[in-house]
Amino acid sequence: MTSKLCKIAALFLLTLCVAVSSASAQDKIRLLIIDGQNNHNWKATTPVLVKIFESAGIFTVDVATTPESGQDVSKFNVDFSKYDVVVMNYNGDRWNPELEKAFVDFIVNGGGLLSYHAGNNAFTSWHAYNEMIGLGGWGGRNKDSGPYLYLDSEGKVVIDPVQDGPSGDHGPQWAFPIDVRAPEHPIMKGLPLRFRHCKDELYQYQRGPAHNVTVLATAFAEPSQRGSNRNEPQILTVPYGKGRCVTNMLGHDAEQLSSVDTIVLLQRCAEWAATGNVTLEVPADFPGEDEPVFRDLNK
């Protein structure tokens, strides 16, 4: 082969590689993490969340960080049209009205929302957001914020609009089992019906509009762990317009984010919220009922 032909061939291969790489990037789910304010350590969790989603191989990940609490958030803006799913690692000041409207429009028109852990503590007075997350806690929520939802001993959903008391609570961290309640849902399909979660906060007494909620997974809040003695929702979905919203209450800090079940569930929740489908396989190291399993995300 002549030198000229070699150069042409090399140029063709380079062009082909660039085209394949570009097509591959375009095929990936465009995911945005919003952080900047939280009663949890978002500065520690966001970098781990980025690793979790990027390691799945199906996401491109961006981060949008608001000004700190008490500073001017009125200029904080996001172009949601660039994304398929928003992951809320945020619990802080209300956004400007234009951004809130843009976010609602994004979800109504088919965008996805994944509320991660304290994301469902946010925006107590924003009605649309509370409809999206289904259930929330803290932030001054009370029985006027909506009913308390839990599952009875037979696994049936109980919606209690009367009970007063806390809205949002948890006992000390402990390694509790998770019970799958919707085994045919794409997020949960193929997972063990019960598996051991890591030492974490077990959210309980969650209230909200609770409209069109599908409970995917619960944990029994043991009285010995200052629990409610009830099956408390930990992962749930809510349709909102054409959009899909997931509330996943697991994963208090970076330590909990290294738990394999937390990693897998976040990845699968985000894929489903974005697409309505889950292609990610259940990994071989997913935990069983006895012990949690951890993964080194730096490898």
N, C-alpha and C positions, 0 to 999 in steps of 0.2 A: 504494500500500500504506500502510495506516495505521501510525502509530507503534507501536501495540500489536502488529500483525502483524509488523513489522520486528524487534521485540524477540524475538518467538517464533521467527522464522526464524533470527535470530542465535544464540539459545539452542540451537536444534536443531542448527545447524551445529557449534557448539562441542562439544555432547555427542557428535556423530558423530565429530569429530576426535579427541576424547579416547578414544572407544571404539576407533577404528582404531589410534591410537597404542598403547593398552593391549594390543590383540590382537597388534600387531606385536612388542611387547616379549615377550609370552608365547610367540610363535612362535620366538624366537631361541634358540640353543644357549646354555645357562648354563655358563660356563667359569670355573674358579677357578685362579689361579696361586698356588702355595705357594713362599715364599722365606724369607729370614731368616738362613740360614747357607749358606755355599758357599765352596769354594776358588777360585771365580771371582767376578767383580764383579757380584753380583746387584743391587746398588743402581743400577747402570748399565743392566743388561739388562732388569729387570722393567718399567720404564716403556716401553721399546721394544717389549717383548712385548705390553704392553697396546695400544699403537698398532697393532701388526701385526694382532692379533685383532679389534680394533674396526674397523679399516679394511676388513675383509672384509665387514662389513655383516650378518653372520649370527650374531654372538656378543654376549652381554652378558658383561662381564668384571669379576670381583672379585679381590682380592689378600688372602691371609692370610699374615702375617709372624710367624715364630716369634721367641722371645727369642734373643739372640745366643748364640754358642757359650760353653759354660761356665755360662750362667745357667740358671735353673729352667725347663725346657720341659714339666714335668709338667702344668702348667695350660693348655697350648696345646691348643685344641680347635677342631674344625670340624664344622659340620652338613653332611655330604656330600649329604644328601637334597635340598639346594637346587640341586644342580649336575648337569650331564650329563657333564662331562669335567674332569679335574684335570690341570693342567700343572705338572710338577715342576721348578722352578728351585731345587732344594734339594739340598744335600749336607752333612749335619751330624748332630747328635745324634739318637739314637733318640727316637721319640715315646712317650707313655704307652701302656700296653697296651690301654686302652679305645679310644683313637683309632686305633691300629693295627688292632684288630679291626673298628672301624667302616669303615675304609678298605678292608679286605679284603672286607667284606660289600657295600660300595658297588660294587666291581668285579665280584664274583661275581654280583650281582643285575643287572648290565647297564651299569654305569658305565664311563666311558672314562678311560684314562691316557695322557698324552703325557709321556714322559721326555725332557726337553730337555737336550742336551749333557751337563754333569756330573751330571745327574740319575741317570745310570747308574753314577756313582761312589759313590752313597749306599748306606747300610744294608747293609753287607757281611754282617752276621750275621742279617738278617731274611729268612728263607727265602722267605716268600710274595712279598715285593717282588722278590727276585731271580728267582723264577719269572715274575713279570709282565714284567720288563724283558728277560728272556731271556739277555742278555749284559751284563757290567759290567766295570769296570776299577778299578785302584788300591784304596785302602782295605784293604790287606792281603790282597787276593784272591790265590789261588794255584791250583795244579792241583786242590786239594781243593774249590775253589769250583765246579768244573765244567769241562767241556772247552773248549778253544780252537776257535773256529769261524771258518772262512774259506772262500772259493771257490777252486777250482783253475783252471787255465788254460782249461778247457772250460766253466767256469761252474757246476760241480757243487759242492754243499756238502760240505765236509770237516769232520768233527767229530773232533778230536784230543784224546783224554782223557789222553794220555801225556806230551806235551811239557811239560817244565818251563820255567821262565824267567819273564819278566815277565807280569803280568796288568794290562794297561793301559799304553799307551805312545804317544808320538807324536814325530815329528821336528820340525824347524822348520816354521813356517807357510809354506804355498805354495799357489798357485792350482791345484788338482788337478781333473781331470775326474771326473764322477760317471757311472757306468754303471747304467742301469735294468735290473733283473733280473726284475721281475714287471710287464711292461708292461700287462697287463690288470687289475691290481689297481686299485681305484677311486682310490687316492692317486696312482698313477703314470700312470694312463691319460691319453693325450694329450700327455705330456711327450716331448721328444726322447729317443731311446735313450741318447744321451751328451750331456752339457752341462757347461760349465765353471763350477765352483764358485769362490768367491772365495778369497783367501789365508786359510787357516784351519788349525786343528789336524786332522790326519788320524788319528783314533783307530785303534789296531791292538792285536793280541794281547788281544782281549776274551774273557773267560771267563764262564761261567755255567751254569745248568741246561740251557739251550738246548733246552727242550722245546717242541715245536710251533712252532718259529720259522719264519717266512717272511721271507726276505731280499728286501727291495724294491729296494735300491740298494747298490752297493759303490764303492770307490775303490781303485785300484792303488797300493800303498805303495811308491814308487820307492826303490830302495836308495840312489840319489844324494841322497835327502832323509831319510836314516836310516830308511828304511822296511823292512818285512818281506819285500819282494819277492813279496807276495801280494795277492789281491783281498780287501780288508777290508770287512766289513759297516759301513754308515753309517746305514741306516734299515732297521728290521725290525719285524715285528708278532708278537704272541703272543696267542692267545685265553686267557682266564682265567675260568672259569665262563661266565656269559653276557656278560662284559665283553670289551672290545677294548683292547689295550695296544699302544702304538707307542713304540719307542725311536728317537729321532732325535739322532744324535751331532754334528750340524753346529751352528755358530753360537757360537763361543767368546766373543765380546764384542759390544758395541753396533755396532762397525764391521762385523762379519760379519752382524749382523742387518739391515743395510741392503742386503744382497745380494738381488736379486730371487728367485733360486732358494730361498734360505733362507726368505724371507717366504712364498712360495707353498707350499713344502713344509710349513712349520709350520701354516699355515692349513688345508691339505688333510688333514694328519695329525690335527689336532684335530677337524675335522668328521667324519672317518671314525671316530675313536675314540668320538665321542659318538653317532653315528647308524648307522654301518655303510655309509654312502653318502657320495659327494662330489658336490656340486652346483656348486662353485666352478669357473669356467672357467680354462683356462690363459691367462694374459695375453699380449698381443702382445709385451711387452718381456722375455719369458722368454729366458734366454741359450741360445745354441747352443754348439757345441763349442769355439770359439776363445777367447772372452773372457767374463769375468764381467760382469754388468750390475748396476748399483746404482740404488736408488730413494730419493728424499728423502721420508721419512715425515712430515716437518713440513708438507708442502704439502697 
